[in-house]
Amino acid sequence: MLEGTGRFVSDYPFKPFPGSSHHWALERGAALGRGLRVLDVGAGRGEVLRALLERTGGQGVAVEPAWTPPVPDGLRWLRRLEDLDEGDFDLALVLDVLEHVSEPRAFLADIVARLRPGGTLLVSVPNVAHWSVRLSLLAGRFDYAERGILDRTHQRFFTRDSLRALLLAEGLEIARSDAAVVPLELLLPPAVHRSRAWGASRAVRRKAARLWPGLLAYQLLAEARRPGGAARDVPRPQAVLGGR
């Protein structure tokens, strides 16, 4: 089902810094405990999955249509989701993938089926209602680009409400919503974005995006659970409920 759905490998960068979707996924995945069986769909080069397993141990399966063997990294690599048994995973990562598929609900249903009852899904998608897109529309522009919210490979677009509706339509329980900010760190030298001043400015941007995710979230983040079974025994954080 993944064949022909988009470009997952190429040169999309790993973003381990605070405020990014990858950092969020690593934090939330690690909070679920150790010894997880983790499925990463659209895994790219596997950086997020490897970083998570370094924290939690366990086993990882990376599904990536552009995978070319051999990949000697201790992961199990597959090109097709259909090659996996159902109900076999504690956690599924679906990071920056749903926007690349023409039928996200059917695609998501296949992923959810691979989770055990009580298993967790971590999802990130670009926010098409971000202020930058709204401003472009006011100017009469909707221009695709090589990267970003209007990446030319994106087939579907999501708002906070439409992502929530998609997850609920698949019978998932939404445990947490969050927001990622524009990854400006990719444009700056490490000496800048590791500074105390930058950390303070990033904290302000993150707080604002959480308060007004519909307008300021660059990416929309959601943690959801498949009903049934027992969820991992971790403190349940308060959902972020900002304005639209």
VOVO-637965 format. One record per residue: residue number from 1; residue in three letters; x negated, y, z negated of N, C-alpha, C in turn. Coordinates in steps of 0.05 Angstrom, whole numbers, always signed. Each point is the difference from the previous one (the first is absolute). Layout:
# VOVO-637965
baza/lovo/npx/npy/npz/capx/capy/capz/cpx/cpy/cpz
NUM/ALA/X/Y/Z/X/Y/Z/X/Y/Z .
...
***
This chain:
# VOVO-637965
baza/lovo/npx/npy/npz/capx/capy/capz/cpx/cpy/cpz
1/MET/-17/-24/+0/+17/+24/+0/-17/+25/+0 .
2/LEU/-25/-2/-9/-17/+23/-1/-12/+7/+27 .
3/GLU/+0/-20/+19/-13/+5/+25/+12/+24/+15 .
4/GLY/-17/+18/+8/+8/+23/+16/+14/+22/-15 .
5/THR/+0/-1/-27/+15/+19/-15/-16/+25/-7 .
6/GLY/-26/+1/+5/-14/+24/-6/-30/-5/-4 .
7/ARG/-13/+21/-6/-29/+0/-3/-7/+1/-29 .
8/PHE/-8/-22/-12/-6/-1/-28/-30/+2/-6 .
9/VAL/-17/-10/+17/-28/-1/-6/-13/+26/+8 .
10/SER/-7/+3/+26/-14/+23/+11/-17/+14/-21 .
11/ASP/+3/+25/-4/-18/+14/-18/+16/+15/-22 .
12/TYR/+23/-11/-9/+14/+11/-22/-18/-3/-25 .
13/PRO/-5/+22/-15/-19/-1/-22/+12/-11/-26 .
14/PHE/-17/-11/-16/+6/-8/-27/+0/+25/-18 .
15/LYS/+21/+3/-16/+4/+24/-16/+2/-7/-30 .
16/PRO/-22/-4/-13/+1/-9/-28/+3/+23/-20 .
17/PHE/+2/+25/+9/+0/+22/-19/+28/+6/-11 .
18/PRO/+2/+11/-24/+26/+6/-12/+17/+17/+18 .
19/GLY/+26/-5/-1/+19/+15/+17/+6/-13/+26 .
20/SER/-15/-22/+7/+4/-13/+26/+17/-25/-4 .
21/SER/+11/-10/+22/+17/-24/-1/-17/-24/-8 .
22/HIS/-25/-2/+8/-17/-23/-7/-6/+0/-30 .
23/HIS/-7/+23/-11/-6/+2/-28/+25/-8/-16 .
24/TRP/+23/+10/+8/+25/-7/-14/+5/-31/+1 .
25/ALA/-4/-12/+23/+4/-29/+3/-19/-15/-18 .
26/LEU/-25/+9/-2/-19/-14/-17/+7/+3/-29 .
27/GLU/+9/+23/-9/+8/+4/-27/+25/-16/-7 .
28/ARG/+20/+0/+17/+25/-14/-6/-5/-30/+2 .
29/GLY/-15/-9/+19/-6/-29/+2/-15/-10/-24 .
30/ALA/-20/+15/-9/-15/-8/-24/+17/-1/-25 .
31/ALA/+20/+17/-1/+18/+1/-24/+17/-25/-2 .
32/LEU/+2/-15/+21/+16/-24/-1/-14/-24/-14 .
33/GLY/-26/+3/-4/-14/-21/-15/-21/-14/+18 .
34/ARG/-12/-21/-11/-21/-14/+15/+11/-26/+12 .
35/GLY/-16/-11/+18/+7/-25/+12/+23/+1/+20 .
36/LEU/+4/+22/+13/+22/+3/+19/-5/-15/+26 .
37/ARG/+21/-8/+12/-1/-8/+28/+10/+23/+16 .
38/VAL/-17/+12/+17/+6/+25/+13/+1/-3/+30 .
39/LEU/+21/+10/+12/+3/+1/+29/-3/+29/+10 .
40/ASP/-18/+5/+18/-3/+26/+12/+7/-1/+29 .
41/VAL/+22/+13/+8/+11/-1/+27/-9/+24/+15 .
42/GLY/-13/-4/+23/-13/+22/+14/-25/+9/-15 .
43/ALA/-17/-19/-6/-22/+4/-19/-23/+16/+11 .
44/GLY/+0/+6/+26/-23/+14/+11/-26/-16/-3 .
45/ARG/-19/+12/-12/-26/-13/-6/+0/-14/-27 .
46/GLY/+22/+2/-15/+2/-13/-26/-12/+15/-24 .
47/GLU/-6/+26/+3/-13/+14/-22/+18/+2/-24 .
48/VAL/+26/+6/+3/+18/+2/-23/+3/-26/-14 .
49/LEU/+4/-22/+15/+4/-26/-12/-25/-9/-15 .
50/ARG/-24/+4/+12/-24/-8/-14/-4/+16/-25 .
51/ALA/+5/+26/+1/-4/+17/-24/+19/-8/-22 .
52/LEU/+25/-8/+7/+19/-8/-20/-8/-26/-13 .
53/LEU/-9/-19/+16/-8/-26/-11/-25/+2/-17 .
54/GLU/-17/+19/+6/-23/+5/-18/+9/+8/-28 .
55/ARG/+23/+13/-1/+10/+9/-27/+16/-23/-13 .
56/THR/+15/-15/+15/+19/-18/-11/-7/-30/+2 .
57/GLY/-20/-7/+17/-4/-28/+5/+23/-10/+18 .
58/GLY/+5/-26/-1/+22/-11/+16/-8/-6/+28 .
59/GLN/+20/-3/+17/-4/-8/+28/+13/+20/+18 .
60/GLY/-12/+5/+24/+11/+19/+19/+3/-12/+27 .
61/VAL/+22/+7/+13/+5/-7/+28/+4/+26/+16 .
62/ALA/-15/+4/+21/+2/+24/+17/+13/-8/+26 .
63/VAL/+21/+14/+7/+14/-4/+26/-7/+23/+17 .
64/GLU/-13/-5/+23/-10/+22/+17/-1/-11/+29 .
65/PRO/+17/+10/+18/+0/-10/+27/-25/+4/+15 .
66/ALA/-16/+20/-7/-25/+5/+14/-24/-13/-13 .
67/TRP/+5/-18/-19/-22/-14/-14/-16/-17/+20 .
68/THR/-26/+1/-2/-18/-16/+16/-19/-16/-18 .
69/PRO/+2/-26/+0/-18/-16/-18/-28/+1/+10 .
70/PRO/-20/-6/-17/+4/-6/-28/-2/+25/-17 .
71/VAL/+14/+0/-23/-1/+22/-19/-9/-12/-27 .
72/PRO/-26/-1/-6/-10/-13/-24/+4/+16/-26 .
73/ASP/+25/+5/-8/+4/+17/-23/+16/-13/-22 .
74/GLY/+5/-26/+2/+15/-14/-20/+30/+1/+2 .
75/LEU/+10/+16/+20/+29/+2/+4/+8/-21/+21 .
76/ARG/+26/-7/-1/+12/-16/+21/+12/+20/+20 .
77/TRP/-8/-2/+25/+9/+18/+21/+19/-15/+19 .
78/LEU/+22/+13/+6/+20/-10/+19/+8/+22/+19 .
79/ARG/+10/-8/+24/+11/+19/+19/+30/+2/-2 .
80/ARG/+13/-20/-11/+29/-1/+0/+11/-5/-28 .
81/LEU/+20/+16/-7/+13/-3/-26/+15/-27/-1 .
82/GLU/+10/-9/+23/+15/-24/+1/-15/-25/-8 .
83/ASP/-27/+2/-1/-16/-23/-7/-2/-5/-30 .
84/LEU/+14/+17/-16/-1/-2/-29/+26/-11/-11 .
85/ASP/-3/-15/-22/+24/-11/-13/+15/+22/-14 .
86/GLU/+26/-5/-4/+17/+20/-14/-3/-4/-31 .
87/GLY/+4/+22/-14/+1/-1/-29/-27/-6/-13 .
88/ASP/-22/+8/+13/-27/-9/-9/-17/+22/-12 .
89/PHE/+9/+25/-1/-17/+22/-8/+11/+16/-23 .
90/ASP/-18/+10/-17/+8/+18/-22/+3/+28/+9 .
91/LEU/-16/+8/+20/-1/+28/+9/-5/+1/+30 .
92/ALA/+15/+18/+13/-4/+6/+28/-6/+29/+4 .
93/LEU/-21/+6/+15/-8/+27/+7/+10/+6/+28 .
94/VAL/+15/+21/+4/+10/+8/+26/-6/+30/+2 .
95/LEU/-26/+6/+6/-10/+28/-1/-3/+11/+28 .
96/ASP/+15/+20/+6/-1/+14/+26/+4/-19/+22 .
97/VAL/+21/-17/-2/+6/-20/+20/+28/+2/+11 .
98/LEU/+20/+5/-17/+28/+0/+9/+5/+20/+22 .
99/GLU/-14/+22/+1/+4/+20/+21/-9/-10/+27 .
100/HIS/-16/-22/+1/-11/-10/+25/+19/-21/+13 .
101/VAL/+21/-8/-13/+16/-22/+10/+27/+10/+10 .
102/SER/+11/-12/+20/+25/+9/+12/+24/-8/-17 .
103/GLU/-2/-22/-15/+22/-9/-16/-9/-4/-29 .
104/PRO/-3/+22/-15/-12/-2/-27/+16/-17/-19 .
105/ARG/+27/-1/+3/+15/-16/-19/-5/-29/+3 .
106/ALA/+0/-10/+25/-5/-28/+5/-29/-7/-8 .
107/PHE/-18/+18/+6/-28/-4/-7/-4/-2/-31 .
108/LEU/+14/+19/-14/-2/+0/-29/+13/-26/-12 .
109/ALA/+21/-9/+12/+13/-24/-10/-19/-24/+1 .
110/ASP/-16/-2/+21/-19/-22/+3/-21/+2/-22 .
111/ILE/-8/+24/-7/-20/+4/-21/+12/-7/-28 .
112/VAL/+24/+10/-5/+13/-5/-26/+3/-30/-4 .
113/ALA/+6/-15/+21/+4/-29/-2/-25/-14/-10 .
114/ARG/-24/+13/+5/-25/-12/-9/-6/+5/-29 .
115/LEU/+15/+18/-13/-3/+6/-28/+14/-21/-17 .
116/ARG/-11/-7/-23/+14/-17/-19/+22/+17/-12 .
117/PRO/+21/-12/-11/+20/+15/-15/-14/+15/-23 .
118/GLY/+6/+26/-2/-14/+17/-19/-25/+12/+10 .
119/GLY/-8/-7/+25/-25/+11/+11/+3/+29/+7 .
120/THR/-22/+14/+4/-1/+29/+4/-9/+7/+28 .
121/LEU/+12/+21/+11/-7/+11/+26/-9/+29/-4 .
122/LEU/-24/+6/+11/-10/+28/+0/+0/+10/+28 .
123/VAL/+14/+22/+5/+5/+11/+27/-9/+29/+1 .
124/SER/-13/+7/+22/-4/+29/+6/+7/+5/+29 .
125/VAL/+13/+23/+5/+7/+9/+27/-5/+30/+1 .
126/PRO/-6/+11/+24/-2/+29/+3/+28/+13/-5 .
127/ASN/-1/+24/-10/+24/+15/-5/+6/+20/+22 .
128/VAL/+19/-7/+17/+6/+18/+23/+13/+26/-8 .
129/ALA/+9/+2/-25/+11/+25/-10/-21/+18/-13 .
130/HIS/-25/-7/+2/-22/+16/-11/+2/+29/+11 .
131/TRP/-9/+19/-16/+3/+28/+8/-13/+6/+27 .
132/SER/-22/-14/+6/-14/+6/+25/+16/-8/+24 .
133/VAL/+16/-22/-2/+17/-8/+22/+24/+19/+2 .
134/ARG/+11/+8/-23/+23/+18/+0/-9/+27/+13 .
135/LEU/-23/+9/-6/-10/+25/+11/-3/-2/+31 .
136/SER/-11/-23/+9/-2/-4/+28/+27/-1/+14 .
137/LEU/+19/-12/-12/+27/-1/+11/+12/+28/+2 .
138/LEU/-5/+17/-20/+10/+27/+1/-12/+15/+24 .
139/ALA/-24/-8/+7/-13/+13/+23/+6/-14/+26 .
140/GLY/+19/-20/-2/+8/-14/+25/-20/-21/+9 .
141/ARG/-17/-11/-18/-21/-18/+7/+3/-27/-15 .
142/PHE/-5/-21/+14/-1/-27/-12/-21/-16/+15 .
143/ASP/-25/+7/-5/-22/-10/+16/-14/-24/-14 .
144/TYR/-2/-22/+15/-14/-23/-10/-30/+6/+0 .
145/ALA/-14/-16/-17/-29/+4/-4/-13/-27/-3 .
146/GLU/-27/+0/-1/-15/-25/-4/+3/-11/-28 .
147/ARG/+5/+18/-20/+2/-8/-27/+21/+17/-14 .
148/GLY/+8/-8/-24/+18/+16/-16/+29/-10/+2 .
149/ILE/+18/+17/-10/+28/-7/-1/+11/-6/+28 .
150/LEU/-8/+15/+19/+10/-3/+28/-20/-15/+17 .
151/ASP/-13/-20/-12/-18/-18/+15/+15/-11/+24 .
152/ARG/-13/+0/+23/+14/-8/+24/+8/-30/+0 .
153/THR/-11/-16/-18/+8/-28/-1/+24/-5/-18 .
154/HIS/+10/+21/-14/+23/-3/-18/+26/-4/+17 .
155/GLN/+14/-21/-7/+26/-5/+14/+24/+8/-17 .
156/ARG/-4/+2/-26/+22/+7/-18/-10/+22/-19 .
157/PHE/+19/+17/-9/-7/+21/-19/+18/-2/-24 .
158/PHE/-11/+8/-23/+13/-4/-26/+1/+26/-16 .
159/THR/+22/+3/-14/+3/+20/-21/+1/-16/-26 .
160/ARG/+1/+15/-22/+2/-13/-27/+25/-16/-1 .
161/ASP/+22/+11/+9/+26/-14/-2/+1/-24/+19 .
162/SER/-11/+2/+24/+2/-22/+19/-18/-24/-9 .
163/LEU/-23/+6/-12/-16/-21/-11/+14/-14/-23 .
164/ARG/+12/+15/-17/+15/-12/-22/+23/-17/+10 .
165/ALA/+14/+10/+20/+23/-16/+12/-10/-26/+12 .
166/LEU/-23/+1/+13/-11/-25/+12/-6/-20/-21 .
167/LEU/-13/+8/-22/-7/-19/-21/+25/-11/-13 .
168/LEU/+19/+17/-6/+25/-10/-12/+15/-18/+18 .
169/ALA/+0/+5/+26/+14/-17/+19/-11/-29/+0 .
170/GLU/-25/-3/-7/-12/-26/-2/+3/-13/-28 .
171/GLY/+16/+13/-17/+6/-11/-26/-22/+4/-20 .
172/LEU/-19/+17/+5/-22/+5/-18/+8/+19/-22 .
173/GLU/-13/-3/-23/+4/+18/-23/-24/+20/+0 .
174/ILE/+6/+25/+3/-21/+21/+1/-8/+7/-29 .
175/ALA/-25/-7/-6/-10/+5/-27/-13/+27/-3 .
176/ARG/-11/+10/+22/-15/+25/-2/-2/+13/+27 .
177/SER/+2/+26/+1/-6/+16/+24/-22/+20/-7 .
178/ASP/-17/+6/+20/-22/+18/-4/-6/+14/+26 .
179/ALA/-20/+17/-1/-7/+17/+24/-30/+2/+3 .
180/ALA/-9/-3/+24/-28/+5/+7/-3/+27/+13 .
181/VAL/-23/+12/-4/-5/+27/+11/-18/-3/+25 .
182/VAL/-3/+22/+15/-17/-1/+24/-28/-7/-8 .
183/PRO/-12/-20/+13/-27/-10/-8/-22/+19/+10 .
184/LEU/-1/+23/-11/-20/+20/+8/-29/-10/-5 .
185/GLU/-3/-19/-18/-26/-11/-7/-14/-11/+25 .
186/LEU/+16/-9/+19/-12/-12/+25/-15/+21/+16 .
187/LEU/+6/+26/-5/-12/+21/+15/-23/+14/-15 .
188/LEU/-4/-8/-24/-20/+14/-17/-23/-18/-8 .
189/PRO/-23/+11/-5/-23/-16/-11/+6/-9/-28 .
190/PRO/-10/-23/-8/+5/-11/-27/-7/+20/-22 .
191/ALA/-20/+16/+3/-8/+19/-21/+22/+19/-6 .
192/VAL/+17/+6/+20/+23/+18/-4/+23/-14/-13 .
193/HIS/+9/-22/+11/+25/-12/-10/-5/-16/-26 .
194/ARG/-25/-3/-8/-5/-12/-26/-5/+21/-22 .
195/SER/+2/+25/+7/-5/+21/-20/+23/+3/-19 .
196/ARG/-5/+12/-23/+21/+5/-20/+21/+20/+11 .
197/ALA/-9/+20/+15/+19/+19/+11/+19/-13/+20 .
198/TRP/-11/-17/+16/+17/-14/+20/+20/-18/-15 .
199/GLY/-9/-14/-20/+17/-17/-15/+24/+15/-12 .
200/ALA/-5/+24/-10/+21/+16/-11/+20/+9/+21 .
201/SER/-10/+8/+23/+18/+8/+22/+16/-23/+10 .
202/ARG/-12/-24/+1/+14/-24/+9/+22/-7/-20 .
203/ALA/-5/+3/-26/+20/-6/-20/+25/+18/+4 .
204/VAL/-5/+26/+7/+22/+18/+4/+16/-9/+25 .
205/ARG/-13/-7/+21/+14/-9/+24/+16/-25/-5 .
206/ARG/-12/-18/-15/+15/-25/-6/+24/+5/-17 .
207/LYS/-2/+18/-19/+23/+6/-17/+22/+13/+16 .
208/ALA/-7/+18/+18/+20/+13/+17/+13/-20/+19 .
209/ALA/-15/-18/+11/+11/-20/+18/+20/-19/-15 .
210/ARG/-6/-5/-25/+18/-17/-16/+25/+15/-7 .
211/LEU/-2/+26/-4/+24/+15/-7/+18/+4/+24 .
212/TRP/-12/+5/+24/+15/+4/+25/-10/-18/+22 .
213/PRO/+5/-26/-3/-11/-19/+19/+11/+3/+28 .
214/GLY/+25/+7/+3/+12/+3/+26/-15/+21/+17 .
215/LEU/-10/+21/-13/-13/+22/+14/-31/-3/+0 .
216/LEU/-11/-10/-22/-29/+2/-4/-15/-27/+1 .
217/ALA/+15/-22/-1/-13/-26/+2/-10/-5/+29 .
218/TYR/-25/-5/+3/-11/-7/+27/+8/-29/+6 .
219/GLN/-1/-17/-20/+10/-28/+3/+19/-6/-23 .
220/LEU/+20/-16/+6/+19/-9/-20/-8/-27/-10 .
221/LEU/+0/-4/-26/-10/-25/-12/+23/-12/-16 .
222/ALA/+2/-26/+1/+21/-14/-15/-10/-27/-10 .
223/GLU/+7/-6/-24/-5/-26/-12/+27/-13/-4 .
224/ALA/+4/-23/+11/+26/-14/-1/-4/-29/-7 .
225/ARG/+21/-13/-11/-2/-27/-8/+22/-17/+13 .
226/ARG/-7/-25/+6/+20/-19/+9/+15/-10/-24 .
227/PRO/+26/+0/+0/+15/-8/-23/-5/-30/-6 .
228/GLY/+6/-7/-25/-3/-28/-9/-28/-4/-12 .
229/GLY/-2/-23/-14/-26/-6/-12/-7/+20/-22 .
230/ALA/-25/+1/-7/-9/+18/-21/-21/+18/+11 .
231/ALA/+4/+26/-3/-20/+20/+8/-24/-2/-18 .
232/ARG/-23/+9/+10/-24/+2/-17/+6/+18/-24 .
233/ASP/-9/-8/-23/+5/+14/-25/-19/+24/-3 .
234/VAL/+8/+22/+13/-16/+25/-2/+19/+22/-7 .
235/PRO/-10/+22/-12/+17/+23/-6/+13/+10/+25 .
236/ARG/+26/+5/-2/+14/+11/+23/-1/+30/+0 .
237/PRO/-13/+13/+20/-2/+29/+1/+26/+13/+8 .
238/GLN/+3/+24/-8/+24/+15/+8/-2/+7/+29 .
239/ALA/+22/-4/+15/+0/+7/+28/-3/+30/+4 .
240/VAL/-12/+7/+22/-4/+28/+7/+25/+9/+15 .
241/LEU/+13/+20/-9/+25/+8/+12/+0/+28/+11 .
242/GLY/-17/+9/+14/-1/+28/+9/+22/+7/+19 .
243/GLY/+1/+25/+9/+19/+10/+19/-5/-11/+28 .
244/ARG/+18/+5/+18/-2/-11/+27/-13/+20/+18 .
***
